[in-house]
């Protein structure tokens, strides 16, 4: 049987998009291929509820014995992850095992585990620091993080990227030394419902001053105002023409605290 072992900092959407992507990816992969693939996810920490939720998608969720103080999972965490697999009697055939890491957040752990235990390391490219880090922080930080990425992806056996922009960025990063495989996330299946009497828009994310430059939360507010204005001009939909409501939720991923201010806007102009 094949084995896929992924490294993440949490199960679910805590700490941002990489964990959300990892959870969706492994859950879908588990439902589709559990009959032929053993799927394991090693995380910094996990609750009993997380473990049970992962199990529903045929994913064995394993928490490290001590939660790392840093946000990154590095090479030593890959070694510890292997030890945790042994303790839980999770066996795998090295020649049929893929160690999955997510960019510089958990890529070093996946590379180290593959090198020590055998198997293939696969890293997914999630962010292009060349495109925004110099704007978000400074050029020195952008150069340092980009070099970390370059080293990690050059060590990986398989390199992947989320979407066309990151695919092209990864090609530049690795110098086309190996093929870059593009991943296109799917959309959640939803059941359409009748439009509400009061149209409500929900805006969530890092809506804080320190991330405003790159998260651009104000664009969501501007889009809401434009939609309201255009609805008034053409007279539909009714729910958006009357008194639409905007609910904003700012999430502090570091402190794991949520602030949930909301307001109703009768005039979004």
C-alpha positions as CSV (number, residue, x, y, z in Angstrom):
1,X,0.0,0.0,0.0
2,X,1.1,3.5,-0.8
3,X,1.5,6.0,2.1
4,X,1.1,9.8,2.0
5,X,2.5,11.6,5.1
6,X,1.9,15.3,5.3
7,X,3.3,17.9,7.7
8,X,1.2,20.9,8.8
9,X,1.0,23.2,11.9
10,X,-2.6,22.4,12.6
11,X,-5.7,20.5,11.3
12,X,-8.4,22.9,10.0
13,X,-8.1,26.6,9.3
14,X,-6.1,27.7,12.3
15,X,-3.0,29.8,11.5
16,X,-4.1,30.5,7.9
17,X,-4.5,29.3,4.4
18,X,-1.8,26.6,4.3
19,X,-3.5,24.5,7.0
20,X,-6.9,25.0,5.3
21,X,-5.5,23.9,2.0
22,X,-3.8,20.9,3.7
23,X,-7.0,19.8,5.4
24,X,-9.1,20.1,2.3
25,X,-6.5,18.3,0.2
26,X,-6.0,15.4,2.5
27,X,-9.7,15.0,3.3
28,X,-10.6,14.9,-0.4
29,X,-7.6,12.6,-1.1
30,X,-8.6,10.3,1.7
31,X,-12.2,10.0,0.5
32,X,-11.1,9.3,-3.0
33,X,-8.1,7.0,-2.5
34,X,-8.2,5.5,1.0
35,X,-8.6,1.9,-0.4
36,X,-5.1,2.1,-1.8
37,X,-3.3,4.8,0.2
38,X,-2.5,5.2,3.9
39,X,-2.9,8.9,4.7
40,X,-1.2,10.4,7.7
41,X,-0.9,14.1,8.8
42,X,1.6,15.2,11.4
43,X,0.8,18.5,13.1
44,X,2.1,20.7,15.9
45,X,-0.8,20.0,18.1
46,X,-4.3,18.5,17.8
47,X,-7.4,18.1,19.9
48,X,-9.5,14.9,20.3
49,X,-12.1,16.6,18.1
50,X,-9.5,17.2,15.4
51,X,-8.4,13.6,15.5
52,X,-12.0,12.3,15.1
53,X,-12.7,14.8,12.3
54,X,-9.7,13.7,10.4
55,X,-10.6,10.1,10.8
56,X,-13.9,10.7,9.0
57,X,-11.8,11.3,5.9
58,X,-9.5,8.3,6.5
59,X,-6.7,10.5,7.7
60,X,-4.6,9.5,10.8
61,X,-3.8,12.7,12.6
62,X,-0.7,12.7,14.8
63,X,0.4,15.5,17.0
64,X,4.0,16.1,17.9
65,X,4.8,15.3,21.6
66,X,5.7,18.9,22.3
67,X,4.2,21.8,20.4
68,X,6.9,23.8,18.7
69,X,7.4,27.4,19.8
70,X,8.2,28.5,16.3
71,X,5.6,28.7,13.5
72,X,7.7,26.5,11.2
73,X,8.3,22.8,11.3
74,X,11.9,22.2,10.6
75,X,14.2,19.2,10.0
76,X,14.2,18.1,13.7
77,X,10.4,18.0,13.7
78,X,10.6,15.6,10.7
79,X,12.8,13.3,12.8
80,X,10.4,13.5,15.7
81,X,7.5,12.8,13.4
82,X,9.2,9.5,12.3
83,X,9.6,8.5,15.9
84,X,5.9,9.2,16.6
85,X,4.9,7.0,13.6
86,X,7.0,4.2,15.2
87,X,5.4,4.6,18.6
88,X,1.9,4.3,17.0
89,X,3.0,1.3,14.9
90,X,2.2,3.1,11.7
91,X,4.3,1.2,9.2
92,X,5.2,2.2,5.6
93,X,7.2,1.0,2.7
94,X,9.8,3.7,1.9
95,X,9.7,3.0,-1.8
96,X,6.0,3.7,-1.8
97,X,5.9,6.7,0.6
98,X,5.5,10.4,-0.2
99,X,6.4,13.0,2.5
100,X,4.4,16.2,1.8
101,X,5.5,19.6,3.0
102,X,4.0,23.0,2.5
103,X,6.6,25.6,1.4
104,X,8.9,27.0,4.0
105,X,6.3,26.4,6.7
106,X,6.8,22.6,6.8
107,X,9.0,21.9,3.8
108,X,12.1,21.3,5.8
109,X,10.4,18.6,8.0
110,X,9.2,16.7,4.9
111,X,12.6,16.8,3.2
112,X,14.4,15.7,6.4
113,X,11.9,12.8,7.0
114,X,12.3,11.5,3.4
115,X,16.0,11.6,3.6
116,X,16.1,9.8,6.9
117,X,13.3,7.2,6.5
118,X,13.3,6.9,2.8
119,X,10.7,7.8,0.2
120,X,10.0,10.8,-1.9
121,X,9.6,14.4,-0.6
122,X,7.0,16.6,-2.3
123,X,6.7,20.3,-1.6
124,X,3.9,22.6,-2.5
125,X,4.6,26.3,-3.3
126,X,2.1,28.5,-1.5
127,X,3.6,32.0,-1.5
128,X,5.9,34.1,-3.7
129,X,7.8,36.5,-1.4
130,X,9.3,38.2,-4.4
131,X,5.8,39.4,-5.2
132,X,4.8,40.9,-1.9
133,X,7.2,40.5,1.0
134,X,9.2,43.6,0.2
135,X,5.9,45.5,0.3
136,X,4.6,43.8,3.5
137,X,7.9,43.9,5.4
138,X,11.1,44.8,3.6
139,X,13.4,43.7,0.8
140,X,15.8,42.0,3.2
141,X,13.1,39.8,4.6
142,X,11.9,39.0,1.1
143,X,15.4,38.0,0.0
144,X,15.9,35.8,3.1
145,X,12.6,33.9,2.7
146,X,13.1,33.5,-1.0
147,X,16.5,31.9,-0.5
148,X,15.0,29.6,2.1
149,X,12.4,28.5,-0.5
150,X,15.0,28.0,-3.2
151,X,17.0,25.7,-1.0
152,X,14.0,23.7,0.1
153,X,12.5,23.2,-3.3
154,X,15.9,22.2,-4.8
155,X,16.1,19.4,-2.2
156,X,12.6,18.1,-2.9
157,X,12.0,15.3,-5.3
158,X,8.6,16.6,-6.5
159,X,7.6,20.3,-6.6
160,X,4.1,21.6,-6.9
161,X,2.4,25.0,-6.9
162,X,-1.1,26.3,-6.3
163,X,-2.3,28.0,-9.4
164,X,-0.6,29.6,-12.5
165,X,1.1,32.5,-10.8
166,X,2.8,30.4,-8.2
167,X,3.7,27.8,-10.8
168,X,5.6,30.4,-12.8
169,X,7.2,31.8,-9.6
170,X,8.4,28.4,-8.7
171,X,9.9,27.8,-12.1
172,X,11.9,31.0,-11.7
173,X,12.8,29.9,-8.2
174,X,14.2,26.6,-9.1
175,X,15.6,27.6,-12.5
176,X,13.5,25.0,-14.3
177,X,15.7,22.3,-12.9
178,X,12.7,20.0,-12.4
179,X,9.1,20.0,-13.7
180,X,6.6,22.1,-11.7
181,X,3.2,20.5,-11.3
182,X,0.3,22.9,-10.9
183,X,-2.6,22.2,-8.5
184,X,-6.0,23.8,-9.0
185,X,-8.1,23.8,-5.8
186,X,-11.7,22.8,-6.4
187,X,-14.8,24.6,-5.1
188,X,-17.0,23.3,-2.3
189,X,-20.2,21.7,-3.3
190,X,-23.1,23.8,-2.1
191,X,-26.9,23.6,-2.3
192,X,-28.4,26.9,-3.8
193,X,-31.0,28.6,-1.7
194,X,-33.6,31.3,-2.3
195,X,-32.2,34.8,-2.0
196,X,-32.7,36.4,1.5
197,X,-34.9,39.3,2.3
198,X,-31.9,41.0,3.9
199,X,-28.7,40.5,1.8
200,X,-25.8,39.7,4.1
201,X,-22.1,39.8,3.2
202,X,-19.6,38.0,5.4
203,X,-16.0,39.3,5.3
204,X,-13.4,37.3,7.3
205,X,-9.7,37.2,7.6
206,X,-6.8,39.1,9.1
207,X,-8.5,42.5,9.3
208,X,-5.8,44.2,11.3
209,X,-3.6,47.2,10.8
210,X,-0.4,45.2,10.5
211,X,-1.7,43.0,7.6
212,X,-3.9,45.6,5.8
213,X,-1.2,46.3,3.2
214,X,-1.2,42.8,1.9
215,X,-4.6,41.4,2.9
216,X,-6.5,44.4,1.4
217,X,-9.6,44.0,3.5
218,X,-10.8,47.4,2.4
219,X,-11.3,46.0,-1.1
220,X,-14.0,43.7,0.2
221,X,-15.8,46.7,1.7
222,X,-15.4,48.6,-1.6
223,X,-16.8,45.7,-3.6
224,X,-19.8,45.5,-1.2
225,X,-20.5,49.2,-1.7
226,X,-20.2,48.8,-5.5
227,X,-22.6,45.8,-5.6
228,X,-25.1,47.8,-3.5
229,X,-24.8,50.8,-5.9
230,X,-25.2,48.7,-9.0
231,X,-28.2,46.8,-7.5
232,X,-29.9,50.2,-6.9
233,X,-29.2,51.2,-10.5
234,X,-30.8,48.2,-12.1
235,X,-33.4,47.5,-9.3
236,X,-32.3,44.0,-8.4
237,X,-31.8,41.9,-6.4
238,X,-34.3,43.3,-3.9
239,X,-32.4,42.1,-0.8
240,X,-29.3,44.0,-1.9
241,X,-31.3,47.1,-2.8
242,X,-33.0,47.5,0.6
243,X,-30.8,47.5,3.6
244,X,-27.9,45.1,3.1
245,X,-25.8,44.0,6.0
246,X,-22.0,43.6,6.2
247,X,-20.6,41.3,8.8
248,X,-16.9,41.5,9.4
249,X,-14.8,39.1,11.4
250,X,-11.1,39.7,12.2
251,X,-9.2,36.7,13.2
252,X,-6.0,36.7,15.2
253,X,-4.3,33.5,14.2
254,X,-1.3,34.0,16.6
255,X,-3.4,34.3,19.7
256,X,-6.2,32.1,18.5
257,X,-8.7,34.8,19.6
258,X,-11.5,36.1,17.4
259,X,-12.9,39.6,17.3
260,X,-16.3,39.7,15.7
261,X,-17.4,43.3,15.1
262,X,-20.4,43.6,12.8
263,X,-22.4,46.4,11.4
264,X,-25.5,46.9,9.2
265,X,-25.0,49.4,6.3
266,X,-28.1,51.0,4.9
267,X,-26.0,53.3,2.7
268,X,-22.9,51.5,1.4
269,X,-21.8,54.5,-0.7
